[in-house]
């Protein structure tokens, strides 16, 4: 049985993820596993990672037993379903503000009867086997994970409607964009932002959806994630991991002189 994100959440765990924003090669899978992360999020929204890079990383992660999601650019991005066709276990869609946008994502990413995703050529997630269409759809659907990111005041206002859309698995907050849109740039700790987190988490729970966060510093993870029942935390990204550790090592070695 695959170590999927859905299985981790169903088992009561809160997976901790690493985002790949700069590293475009499959070595990031080994790095994530060696560090003890439970999940890899490949970021096509920011930075140089393209669809071919995301496909290579996703297939490698699948073979390595590491759940891998890919973040696209927006609800209207042309690669919504394509990243799933290329091997991603799930798709993360930023800047979702309305239930109509949520329904559009589901339509593109879910097979019938919930959505209208096109039947592709052989899929890496099935080892490129070609089972009968109905069997293929069922096997892929059971693990496919659709994550919608709420990152604006309008998205918060529509959180309950977004959460009610069938076929959505998780509402995730993009902390920094949300704080900026609500007029509190860089102040994720502001009471208004914390209240927005609570509202989104509550909307997700009320409709049987999971809740996740990205961009929340460690000092706020208790109040903005764990206390709100978060089921996924993207803790850091590849370049921050390198810079943070690099600064520490450089300063320590310099101090030996």
C-alpha positions as CSV (number, residue, x, y, z in Angstrom):
1,X,0.0,0.0,0.0
2,X,1.3,3.4,-1.0
3,X,2.3,5.9,1.7
4,X,-0.2,8.5,0.3
5,X,-1.1,11.9,1.9
6,X,-4.7,10.7,2.3
7,X,-3.5,7.6,4.2
8,X,-1.3,9.7,6.5
9,X,-4.2,12.0,7.3
10,X,-6.7,9.1,7.7
11,X,-4.2,7.5,10.2
12,X,-4.4,10.7,12.3
13,X,-1.0,12.1,11.5
14,X,-0.2,15.7,10.6
15,X,2.3,15.4,7.7
16,X,5.2,17.9,7.6
17,X,6.1,19.0,4.2
18,X,9.1,20.5,2.4
19,X,8.5,22.8,-0.6
20,X,10.8,22.6,-3.6
21,X,11.0,26.1,-5.0
22,X,14.5,26.3,-6.6
23,X,15.9,22.8,-6.8
24,X,14.6,21.3,-10.0
25,X,16.2,17.9,-10.0
26,X,15.1,14.6,-8.4
27,X,17.8,14.8,-5.7
28,X,15.2,16.9,-3.8
29,X,13.3,13.7,-3.1
30,X,16.2,12.1,-1.4
31,X,16.9,15.3,0.6
32,X,13.3,15.5,1.8
33,X,13.3,11.9,2.9
34,X,16.7,12.2,4.6
35,X,15.5,15.2,6.5
36,X,12.4,13.3,7.7
37,X,9.8,15.2,5.9
38,X,6.5,13.4,5.2
39,X,5.6,15.1,1.9
40,X,7.1,17.1,-0.9
41,X,5.4,20.1,-2.5
42,X,6.7,21.1,-5.9
43,X,6.2,24.8,-6.5
44,X,5.4,25.9,-10.1
45,X,3.8,29.1,-8.9
46,X,7.1,30.8,-7.8
47,X,10.5,30.3,-9.2
48,X,12.0,28.3,-12.1
49,X,10.4,24.9,-11.8
50,X,8.6,23.9,-15.0
51,X,6.2,21.1,-15.9
52,X,9.0,18.8,-17.0
53,X,10.9,19.3,-13.8
54,X,7.7,18.7,-11.8
55,X,7.0,15.5,-13.7
56,X,10.5,14.1,-13.0
57,X,10.3,14.9,-9.3
58,X,6.7,13.6,-9.0
59,X,7.5,10.3,-10.6
60,X,10.7,9.8,-8.5
61,X,8.8,10.7,-5.3
62,X,6.0,8.2,-6.2
63,X,8.6,5.4,-6.7
64,X,10.3,6.4,-3.4
65,X,7.0,6.3,-1.5
66,X,7.0,10.0,-0.7
67,X,3.7,11.8,-1.3
68,X,4.2,14.7,-3.8
69,X,1.9,17.6,-4.5
70,X,2.4,20.2,-7.2
71,X,1.4,23.8,-6.8
72,X,0.2,25.5,-10.0
73,X,-0.2,29.2,-10.7
74,X,-3.9,29.8,-10.2
75,X,-7.4,28.3,-10.6
76,X,-7.3,29.0,-14.3
77,X,-3.8,27.6,-14.8
78,X,-3.5,25.4,-17.9
79,X,-1.6,22.7,-16.0
80,X,-4.2,22.0,-13.4
81,X,-4.9,18.4,-14.5
82,X,-1.6,18.0,-16.4
83,X,0.5,17.9,-13.3
84,X,-1.7,15.0,-12.1
85,X,-1.3,13.3,-15.5
86,X,2.5,13.7,-15.2
87,X,2.7,11.9,-11.8
88,X,1.7,14.3,-9.0
89,X,-0.4,12.7,-6.2
90,X,-2.3,16.0,-5.8
91,X,-2.6,19.6,-6.9
92,X,-2.3,22.7,-4.8
93,X,-4.2,25.6,-6.3
94,X,-3.5,29.1,-5.0
95,X,-5.6,32.3,-5.0
96,X,-9.0,30.6,-4.8
97,X,-11.6,33.2,-3.9
98,X,-15.0,31.8,-4.8
99,X,-17.0,28.6,-4.9
100,X,-17.2,28.9,-8.7
101,X,-13.4,28.8,-8.8
102,X,-13.4,25.8,-6.5
103,X,-15.9,24.0,-8.8
104,X,-13.7,24.8,-11.8
105,X,-10.7,23.2,-10.2
106,X,-12.7,20.1,-9.3
107,X,-14.1,19.9,-12.8
108,X,-10.6,19.8,-14.2
109,X,-9.0,17.6,-11.6
110,X,-11.6,14.9,-10.8
111,X,-12.9,12.2,-13.0
112,X,-16.6,11.6,-13.6
113,X,-19.0,11.7,-11.8
114,X,-17.6,14.4,-9.6
115,X,-15.6,16.2,-12.2
116,X,-14.8,16.1,-16.0
117,X,-11.1,15.4,-16.0
118,X,-10.1,14.0,-19.4
119,X,-8.9,10.4,-19.6
120,X,-5.1,10.6,-20.3
121,X,-2.5,8.3,-21.8
122,X,-0.9,5.8,-19.5
123,X,-0.1,7.2,-16.1
124,X,3.1,7.0,-14.1
125,X,1.2,6.5,-10.9
126,X,-0.1,3.2,-12.3
127,X,3.4,2.2,-13.5
128,X,2.2,3.1,-17.0
129,X,-0.1,0.1,-17.0
130,X,-3.3,0.5,-19.0
131,X,-6.2,-1.0,-17.0
132,X,-9.8,-0.6,-18.2
133,X,-10.9,3.0,-18.0
134,X,-13.3,2.5,-15.1
135,X,-10.6,0.7,-13.1
136,X,-8.0,3.3,-13.9
137,X,-10.3,6.2,-12.8
138,X,-11.1,4.4,-9.6
139,X,-7.5,3.7,-8.7
140,X,-6.3,7.2,-9.4
141,X,-9.3,8.9,-7.7
142,X,-8.8,7.1,-4.4
143,X,-5.5,8.9,-3.8
144,X,-5.8,12.1,-5.8
145,X,-5.7,15.1,-3.4
146,X,-7.1,18.5,-4.3
147,X,-5.9,21.4,-2.2
148,X,-7.3,24.9,-2.5
149,X,-5.4,27.9,-1.1
150,X,-7.2,30.8,0.4
151,X,-5.0,33.9,0.4
152,X,-7.3,36.9,0.3
153,X,-10.0,38.7,2.3
154,X,-12.5,37.7,-0.4
155,X,-11.5,34.1,0.0
156,X,-12.0,34.3,3.7
157,X,-15.4,35.8,3.2
158,X,-16.3,32.8,0.9
159,X,-14.5,30.2,3.0
160,X,-17.7,28.3,3.9
161,X,-18.9,28.2,0.3
162,X,-15.5,27.1,-1.0
163,X,-15.3,24.3,1.6
164,X,-18.8,23.0,0.7
165,X,-17.7,22.1,-2.9
166,X,-17.7,18.4,-3.4
167,X,-14.3,17.0,-4.6
168,X,-12.2,19.4,-2.5
169,X,-10.0,17.7,0.0
170,X,-8.3,20.5,1.9
171,X,-8.3,24.3,2.4
172,X,-4.8,25.6,2.9
173,X,-3.8,29.1,3.9
174,X,-1.0,31.0,2.2
175,X,-0.1,33.0,5.3
176,X,1.9,35.8,3.9
177,X,-0.3,36.6,0.9
178,X,-3.4,36.5,3.2
179,X,-1.8,38.9,5.7
180,X,-0.8,41.3,2.9
181,X,-4.2,41.3,1.3
182,X,-5.9,42.0,4.6
183,X,-3.6,45.0,5.2
184,X,-1.1,43.5,7.6
185,X,2.0,42.8,5.5
186,X,4.3,40.5,7.3
187,X,2.2,40.4,10.4
188,X,0.8,36.9,10.4
189,X,0.5,37.1,14.2
190,X,-2.1,40.0,13.9
191,X,-5.4,39.1,15.6
192,X,-7.3,39.7,12.4
193,X,-5.2,37.2,10.6
194,X,-5.4,34.7,13.4
195,X,-9.2,35.1,13.3
196,X,-9.1,34.5,9.5
197,X,-7.1,31.3,10.1
198,X,-9.7,30.2,12.6
199,X,-12.6,30.9,10.3
200,X,-11.0,28.9,7.4
201,X,-10.2,26.0,9.7
202,X,-13.7,26.0,11.0
203,X,-15.2,26.1,7.5
204,X,-13.0,23.2,6.5
205,X,-14.0,21.1,9.5
206,X,-17.7,21.9,9.1
207,X,-17.7,20.4,5.6
208,X,-15.4,17.4,6.3
209,X,-12.4,18.9,4.6
210,X,-8.8,19.0,6.0
211,X,-7.0,22.2,6.9
212,X,-3.4,23.0,6.1
213,X,-0.9,25.9,6.3
214,X,2.2,27.1,4.5
215,X,4.3,30.2,5.3
216,X,3.7,30.1,9.0
217,X,6.8,30.5,11.1
218,X,7.6,28.0,13.9
219,X,6.7,30.5,16.6
220,X,3.1,30.6,15.3
221,X,2.5,27.0,14.4
222,X,0.8,26.2,17.7
223,X,-1.8,29.0,17.5
224,X,-2.2,29.1,13.7
225,X,-2.0,25.4,12.9
226,X,-2.0,22.7,15.6
227,X,-4.6,24.4,17.8
228,X,-6.8,24.8,14.8
229,X,-6.6,21.1,13.8
230,X,-4.2,21.4,10.9
231,X,-3.7,18.2,9.0
232,X,-0.8,19.4,6.8
233,X,2.1,21.8,7.6
234,X,4.5,22.9,4.9
235,X,7.3,23.8,7.2
236,X,9.9,25.4,4.9
237,X,11.3,25.4,1.4
238,X,14.5,24.2,-0.1
239,X,16.2,27.5,-0.4
240,X,15.3,28.7,3.1
241,X,16.5,25.3,4.5
242,X,19.8,25.9,2.7
243,X,20.2,29.6,3.7
244,X,19.2,29.0,7.3
245,X,21.6,26.2,7.8
246,X,24.3,27.9,5.8
247,X,24.1,31.1,7.9
248,X,24.4,29.0,11.0
249,X,27.4,26.9,9.8
250,X,29.2,29.9,8.4
251,X,28.9,31.9,11.6
252,X,29.9,28.9,13.8
253,X,33.0,28.2,11.7
254,X,33.9,31.8,11.6
255,X,33.7,31.9,15.3
256,X,36.4,29.2,15.6
257,X,39.0,31.5,14.1
